[in-house]
Amino acid sequence: LDYQHVQVPFEITLWIMLASLAKIGFHLYNKLPSVVPESCLLIFVGLIMGGIIYGLNDKSPPVMDSDIFFLYLLPPIVLDAGYFMPSRPFFENIGTILLYAVVGTIWNVFGIGFSLYGICQVKAFRLQDVSLLHNLLFGSLIAAVDPVAVLAVFEEIHVNEKLHILVFGESLLNDAVTVVLYKLFRSFCEMPAIKSVDVFAGVGKFFVVGLGGVLVGLTFGMTAAFTTRFTKDIRVIEPLFVFLYSYLSYLTAEMFHLSGIMAIVACAMGMKRYVEANISLKSHTTVKYFMKMWSSVSETLIFIFLGVSTIGENHEWNWPYICFTLIFCLIWRALGVLVLTFFVNRFHVNTITSKDQFIIAYGGLRGAICFSLVFLLPDFHRKKLFIAATTVVILFTVFVQGMTIRPLVDLLAVKRKRESAPTVGEQIHIRFLDHLLAGIEDISGHWGQYYWKDKLEYFNSKYLQKILLREYDQPKSSIVLLYEKLERKHAIELAEAGQLGHTPSHPSLLNNDRTVITDKKLEDTLNLDVLENIQEILARNLYRIRRTGPAYNRHTLPGETEPMGRAKEILILRHKGL
Amino acid sequence: LDYQHVQVPFEITLWIMLASLAKIGFHLYNKLPSVVPESCLLIFVGLIMGGIIYGLNDKSPPVMDSDIFFLYLLPPIVLDAGYFMPSRPFFENIGTILLYAVVGTIWNVFGIGFSLYGICQVKAFRLQDVSLLHNLLFGSLIAAVDPVAVLAVFEEIHVNEKLHILVFGESLLNDAVTVVLYKLFRSFCEMPAIKSVDVFAGVGKFFVVGLGGVLVGLTFGMTAAFTTRFTKDIRVIEPLFVFLYSYLSYLTAEMFHLSGIMAIVACAMGMKRYVEANISLKSHTTVKYFMKMWSSVSETLIFIFLGVSTIGENHEWNWPYICFTLIFCLIWRALGVLVLTFFVNRFHVNTITSKDQFIIAYGGLRGAICFSLVFLLPDFHRKKLFIAATTVVILFTVFVQGMTIRPLVDLLAVKRKRESAPTVGEQIHIRFLDHLLAGIEDISGHWGQYYWKDKLEYFNSKYLQKILLREYDQPKSSIVLLYEKLERKHAIELAEAGQLGHTPSHPSLLNNDRTVITDKKLEDTLNLDVLENIQEILARNLYRIRRTGPAYNRHTLPGETEPMGRAKEILILRHKGL
């Protein structure tokens, strides 16, 4: 027996296996996951595992290594989150999200830090040795909402898209603020004296860290898109580039002390559109599937490790400090959301309701990022107290808030996510309205969201697509891609039901010169390709609707409509489309 | 800048990126890969990289770590090889393969070892200090044909299936022999005296190592299949189990000093059938794609590292020893193939031609396994000579033999692989003949291949499928799966060509009691499910053939055949099938 030799890969594989089996186990009993979120169950498994290890070895089980967390477990989750980010609601609400992420996080950090310092002044609690700086440092790590925890809970409760993107976007974008404040306070702790110039440098640093991360991410994303232009002959390694470039962007950003999370999100969002157009359908399935799989495993491991690491002798218990931390976390977040939303609602037509505000405040879960940051603190005599307080806050938010948020959403009747995807017709109207609004903004001289979106789209089709796409001759709009996807799915369903039969195959036989009335002005605003695509879709889609629900006609029997006449029409329309 | 922090993942990612980009680079210029095998190009890139590192640092570049090779780079390639192993030709030729792998390898080891010892006795060569045991040890590592090198070259030259499986199967199955002999001679080198009991123990060990590996692999494979029974609700982690269990089987086998390669091949071949039936279509695509991708990257890295490791000061040059090693490798392999094939041909109707024999002997490429084994040798004063000789043999076989084998195959007009997959009709006949032959063997009391295959199939459908498959009610034979796959592909093609039209949708409208004449005896031999499936396929397939090539009829115009009458027929046939 030579265990030493294979120990590292063997143990890693076993941990992943345990995590996956635990996941299967929960789903075997159907009722459990609908009541308790998976994250709670996984932490629970981790607690049991930790208890067993503690009982057997009589020493604390190994703590989740912060390096392993930040270098190996976090990136897959953030990559998945960024890649599948619904970009439309994200950019529509980017202002609000940034406000919550930047101002809200700073508000929470200072709020929690200063009020905890106030608590420390009470002599009865015996906490006078915790300085203001240490309290602020602690505030900076406990204030940030955790994307992993938020994702795990919000994916199960299906609130409406806007609410989801507000909470989730905030949890992703607050990384830059957290990184800067955490590092700032940590370096202040080690400095003998703090000058005001250091404070200003800190403010400047925030922009460098955030925007730098985005820049690094976009650079790698564009390179990835460019690389996939040349993979036509070796389809098999296409998925690899998506993962390699995203990971490199994360590591590069971390190397320069920029925000790795912002980098990987920017990289994923930037490359998605071009990569999807370049790579083959199977490669794309692999990318999507593997990303989901990887992030799911990472998440599982994080929650299990979180449970395991909780057990042990790392904690110093101080009732007042821990209780007040919890209370201040809740109060300051609620206040922050209320105040910020008040300003947001003054400038928007589509306001955030008070129910939504409650869910945003209540959904501010803390998770593994806080936990890793608190272990990364330099050693000082109250570190164990901070660890205990962090653990309590995480467990409280994940267990109590995570488990009650679903009933609360039901109780408050918060607007849910619509069940079905938008129809092709709706998508066309959305796109049309975008063009219209861009035009209106252009005429009125107001440089709003739509104006910039239009400019970006123009830049994209004029320059980026030519460089990054392999087959630029046939640029496909997202609607056409969606349509193709639906058509393909429909075909597979038909094939599986064994109903694939005789199909019309000679569209060239019937030539007809019927003209389609097109609005000349519309044609000028929309670019020609989009117009063509829309025509094609309408032609096919109208036919489909008519076919699936034929009008009642007392001269024909049901199921005996005239296929020839209709086929003729379709062929004419299709011919027009080509 | 904090490079230390991210160094390990950053450098690994960069190496993989380099390997992938090199692959893309080769394929950009189309002519190159058709002349020079990719493996040669990659070694060449490695040599250049090594030269650059050597030139810049003025010290030997890092050598490929044997642990990294055996624990991380080799398993993906072997898993891929085992999972996509064409099981029919493999089991049809298992006897010949085992003969080549076991007897052939032993023949080569002792042949090369003893003749090199003879060379060492020539005083002029100044090699008297190399003992017989060291020569045999060297023989044991240099004799084994390398699966990675064989795969890389043979996948490009497309020889016929039997020839391919003979060379490739040998390279996989000789692992057990190599492991045993290598470890045996290594322990003999360190022993003061060798007793005859040790030699007998060595012979016994071979069976333990080989069969033990297979047993470990099958156990994990069955567990994997059983696990995928329960993944219906969490499709996203299904692919993970295929990888986790295979890797665990490899690590477990290595831990107990069994043959890891045999274990992972057995695991992959054992689980494939059941896992494919249990997991979703998308999971399956992901598994296949990711396996190919991973093995492709591993292979690329191995060849690049092989090139890098060649550069440096690890070599001791001794012309006679190195030249004679190369010559003996070639001669003993050729002799071995000739002698063994002579015996094989005496017992088989379907003989191995002399052209095939030449390609088998010539295709005995050495690769990274020899290279890693020679670095794993205990330190002794002639180790550098062995390293040099191994490097020369590998480079010679990969470059000279690898590059000339394609022209030679063309020149000798070796039978190529058939281009198209067997038709459904052929597959039905093959299956039918299997049943027939099993019956004949049963009656004549001859326990041949078909008898055992039939028994295994019976055991499979009686016990294994019930335990391992999720939906046992609808066991699908491989033909039905193939048919479904073809149908789905056809549907996608139609959808992509935009020809998916009106399909008949009311099979229940037309009931007809036409009877199908079935041979009662045939029904007894075939099991009922298979018969039903075959009927269904015939029904659909006959229709398809008739549809695609309608008979000429002077009363109808082309493209104007009677769809209604035919549709009626199809519906009747389909109704029968259901």
Interface residues (C-beta under 8 A of the other chain):
Chain A: L1 D2 Y3 H5 V6 P9 F10 T13 L14 I16 M17 S20 L21 K23 I24 H27 L28 N30 D67 L71 Y72 T227 F230 T231 D233 I234 V236 I237 P239 L240 F241 L244 Y247 L248 L251 T252 E254 M255 F256 H257 K282 S283 T285 T286 Y289 F290 K292 M293 S296 V297 E484 E487 R488 H490 A491 I492 L494 A495 E496 G498 Q499 L500 G501 H502 T503 P504 S505 H506 R540 R547 G559 P563 A567 I570 R574
Chain B: L1 D2 Y3 H5 V6 P9 F10 T13 L14 I16 M17 S20 L21 K23 I24 H27 L28 N30 D67 L71 Y72 T227 F230 T231 D233 I234 V236 I237 P239 L240 F241 L244 Y247 L248 L251 T252 E254 M255 F256 H257 K282 S283 T285 T286 Y289 F290 K292 M293 S296 V297 E484 E487 R488 H490 A491 I492 L494 A495 E496 G498 Q499 L500 G501 H502 T503 P504 S505 H506 R540 R547 G559 P563 R566 A567 I570 R574
